[in-house]
Amino acid sequence: MSANRWLTTGNYFTSYQDEQRIFSTRLDKLIFIGFIVCLFAWPLLIKLSNRNMLVLDTILIAIVAVLGLNLLTGFAGLISIGHAAFVGVGAYTVASIIRLIGDDHVLVTHAWPLVIIVAGLVGAVVGAFVGLPALRLRHLYLLMATLSFQIIFQWIINFSTFFNQGQTISVGRVFWFTGKIVRKQHYVFWYYVILVAIVLLGLGVRNLLRTRYGRSLVAVRDNDRAADAMGMHPGLTKVYAFGLAGFLAGIAGALHAYLYRGVGFESFTLHHSIVYLAMAIVGGMGTLSGSFWGPAAIQFLELRVEDLAEKAGHYFPSNMNLSTALRPLTFGLVIVLFLMFEPRGIANWWRIVRSYVKLWPFRY
């Protein structure tokens, strides 16, 4: 590496410590800080409607959830189609606390950061428990185990009176240092809260991947027998991956409950599990940046499909529900196209752009 890290034009590592740095150059670090400052500053300069802020907040919550799924599927190589159930565990942890002490209790309204962390820990415990079959099962059989958890979760919520049989359980408004967060401040406030959570969790995941515990996930994914020969325990590593994914999903579920001020069964179905998996695929499996690109791309696609269905409705008979037909069609088509032509996802496009900018005007 060049002595002056401000002038470096590429990655010239001379030690493993250099290679494991979060930022390859100081310019990368400066750009990242500037980008974060812009994310925090723009709501103070640009006012969006509540609807647009809700869409943006939903994308941010999906990023938190997909971070966990990418750790599980992308880095550890464990396919899961029950991730929405893990998110639901976090949301229904908040709902359980509310059913026990009420939605206006000081713990729910004032100590909400603690409630969110507790939801994440409950999600981690449930995730590790669901991951126990990974000690003996692999591939398709493990996928069926996660599907079973999704079905069991749906059955428990739908038939449990404690959870209001899947009907909405209200969540009270929270308080901050400035007082009660009223309706006109609600979506902007939670934008900042979720953004802080993403920054902290993103840096936490990036640092985790630099440690032996993060590298063990990749080693087990690539060849679990070789990892076992090197002293790692493949089964426990897989359970540990499920616990990490459950923790991040639990955080996402708690944020979802507070953002929507309610918890309902319809937000944590099998369809949502498939959507999370699609976000990870489109964004890029096994890449940290893919966890950010995927949710944004899928949410943008859904919005465009809704607009297209609305415009097409003027030219087709009213009895044709185009929105119901177009959404699964475009959704499946996008996943197939990415799997065929860009299996590394949007993150690979980002890698190509970064390489081009760094090496310009040279081709190589």
N, C-alpha and C positions, 0 to 999 in steps of 0.2 A: 504494500500500500504506500502511496506517495506520502512524503513527510507532511505535506500540506493537504489536509483532507478536504479543503475548500476547492482545490484545483484538480481533484481526481476526475478522470473521465471513464473509469470502469472499476471493476472489483478485482483488486490484485492482493489476495489474502496471503499472508505469510505465516499465519498461526490459526489454530482452531478458534481461539478467542476472538480474533478479528472476524472470522466467518460467522460467528454466532451473535454479532452485534445486531440490535434491533434496527438501526439505521446504518446503511453501508457508508454513507458520506454525511458530512455536516449539512450539505445542501439538501439532502433528503429529509433530514431532521427539521431544517428550517421550513421547507415546504409543508411538512406535516403540521407543524405548529401554526403556520399561516392558515392552512385549511381548517384546522380546529377552531381558530379564532373567527374565521368567516362563518362557520356553522353556528357559533354562539352569538354572533353579532347581527346576522341578517334579520331575525325576527324583530329587532329593535328598529330597523330601518324600513322593512317591508311588512305590510299588514295583509295577511291572508284570511279568507273566510274560515269559519269553523269547520266547514266540510273539507276544505283543502288541508287544514291543519290535522284533522282526524285521519285523512288518508296518509299524510306524512308520518304521524305518530304510529299508525298501524304498520307502516313499512319498517320503522325503527324497532318495534316490538318483534316483528318477524326476523329482523337481523339478529336479535338476541337469541331467538329460538334456533335459527339456522346455524349460528355459531356452535351450539351444542350438537346439532345433528351432523355438522361437518367434522367435529371431533370424533363422533361415533362412527360415521360411515366413511368420511373422506380420509381421516388419518388412521383410524383403527380398523377400517375395512369391514365393519359390521352393519349389515343392512337392517334398517328398522322402518316399519310402516306404522308404528304406534306412537310417533313423536307428538302428535296432537294430544294424546292422552297424558303424556308427561307435562305438557303445557297446562292441560286441564287440572292436573294434580296441584300445580301451583295456584291456579285460580280458585279451585275449590278448597284449598287450605285457607285462603282469605275468607271464602264463604263460610267455612266451618267456624272460624274465629268469630265471625259476625253472628252466626246462628247461636253461638254460646254466650256472647257478651253484648250483642247488639251493634248496629252499624254506627251508633253515635258515641260509642265508648272511646275514651281518650287513647287507648291502645291502637284503635283503628284509625282515628282521625289525626292524632298528634304523633304517635310513634309508628307511623306507616313505614319508614325505612326498615325498622326492626321486623315488621310483619312481612315485608318483601324478602328480607334475608331468611326468615323462618320458612317461608314458602319455598325458597330455593333449597334449603337444607332438607325439607320434607321431600322435595322432588329428587334430591340426590339419594336419599334412603330408598325411596320407591324405585328409582332407576337401577340402583345396585341390586335390589331384590329381583327386579324383572330380568336383570342381566345374569342371574345365577344359572339359567339354562346354558349360557355361553360356556360354562365349564365343560359341557358335554356335547353341545350342539354347534353346528356350523352351517353357513350358507342358507339354503332354502329352509331347513328345519328351524334355524334361529329366526328367520323371517316370519315363519308361522307362529313362533312363540310370541313375537312382538305383536303380531296381528291378534293373537288370543288376548293379550293384555288390553289392546284397544277395545275389543268386544266386551271384555269383562268390565272395563271402566265404564263403557256406555251403559251396560246393564245395571251396574250399581247406581249410577246417577239417575237413570230413568225410573228405577223401582224403589228408591230410597226416599222416605218421607223427610228424613233429616236434610237432604239436599233438594227438597221441594219438588221431587220427581222431575228434575231437569228444567223446571221453570226458573225464571230469572230471580236471583237473590240480590237485592239492592245493596250497594256499597255507598257509605256516606261520603260527603265531601271532606277533604283533608284540610289541615291547617299548616301554615308556614310561618316564618318569623314575621311576615307582614300581615298575618291574620288568616281568616278563612279564604280559601280559593273559590271565588265565585265563578259563575258560568262563563263570563266573557274572558276570564283568565285561565280557564281550565285546560284547554288544549295547548296553549303556549307554555304553561307551567309544566305539564307532563312531557312536552317536547324537550325541555331542558333536563328534566329528571331522567328520561330515557336516554338522552344523548350522553349525559354523564355516566350512566350505567354502561353504555356501549363502549365509551372510551376506556373505562376501568376494566371491563371484562375483556375487551379486545387486547389491551396491553397485557392483561393477565394470561390470556390464551397464548399470546406471542411469547411471553416469557416461559410459560409452561413447555412450549415446544422446544425451547432451548435446553431444557433440563433432561436428565436421563429418563424421567417419567414420561415426558413428551416423546422422546425418541423411541421409547419402548413401544408406544402405540404404533408408530410407523414400522418398527421391526416386526411386530406381531402381524401387522397387515401384510407385509411383504412375504414373510416366511415364518410361521409360528414355530416350526420345528427348529429352524436355525436360531430363533430367538430363545427357545428353550435350552438349546445347547450352549448359549452364551450366558446362561444364568437367570434369564427372565422367566416368569411364570405366565404363560399365555392366557390361562383361564382367569387368573386374578387380574391381569392387565385388561382383559375384556370387561370384566365386572366393573373395574375402575373407570373404564371408558363410559359405560352405561351410567355410572354415578355422576361423572362430570356432565354428561349430556342432560341427565335429569336435573342437575342443579341449575344449569343455564335455562332449561325449559321451565323450571319452577319460577325463576325470576321473571321470565317472559309472561308466564301465566298470571302472576301477581300484578305486574304492570298492566296487563290487559284488563284485569278486574277493576283496578283503580281508574284506568282511562275511560272505560265504558260505564263506570259506576254501576256495575252489575255483572253477575256471573250466570251464564245460561249454557245449557248443554249443546246448543246448535253451533257453538264456536269451536268445538273440540271433537269433531266427528272424524271418521275415516277419510272423508274427502279432504279435510284440512291436513291430515297426515301426508297424503299424497301430494298436496300442494307444497308442503315444506320440503319434501323430497325433491320435487321438481325445482324448487328454488335453489337447492344445493347443486343439482345437476346443471342447471342453466348458468349459475354463477361460477361453478368450477369446483369439483370435488377435490378435497385435499389441499385447498388453498385458503388462506385467511381472507384475502380480498374477495374471493368468490362468495363468502357469506354476506358481503355487502351488495355486490352486484346482482345476485340472484333475486332477493326479495324486491328490489327496486324494479327489475325488469319484469317480473311476473305481475306485480301490482300495476305497472304501466300498461302491460298487455291487457289485463282485465278491464281497466278503464277505457282503453281504446275499443275493446270488443263491445262494451256497453254502449259507447257512442255509435259504433257501426250498426248495432242492432236497432238502436233508436231511429237512425236515419233510414235503415232498410225497412223498418216497419211501415213507412209511408208508401212503399211500393208493393208490399206483399199483403195478403189477406190477414185480417186481424186475428183469426184463429190460429195463426202460425206463431208460436212463441219462439222467436228467433234468438232471444237472449239465452234461453235455456239450451238451444241447439248449438249456437255458435261458441259458447264458452268451452264446453268439453272438446269440441272439434279443434279449435285453435290451440287449446291447452295441450292436447295430445300431439297435434302436429308440431308444435314448437319443441316439445321434448324429443320426439323422433328425429327431427332435423338436427338438433344439437348432438344427439347421440351418434348420428351418422356422420356429420360434417365437422363438428367441433366438440368432441367428447371432453375436452379440457375446459370448456365453458368460456364465459366472458372474461374470466381472469386471464386466459391466454391472450385475448385481444389486448388487455391492459399491459401484459408483459411485453408484447410486440411493440406497442406504442412507446412504452418507456425505453426499450432498447433503441428504437429509432431516434428518439429525442436525444438520448445520451451519445449516440454514435454519429449523429448528423454532423457534417454532410457526407460522411463515409458510409459505404453500404455495409461493411462488416465491422 
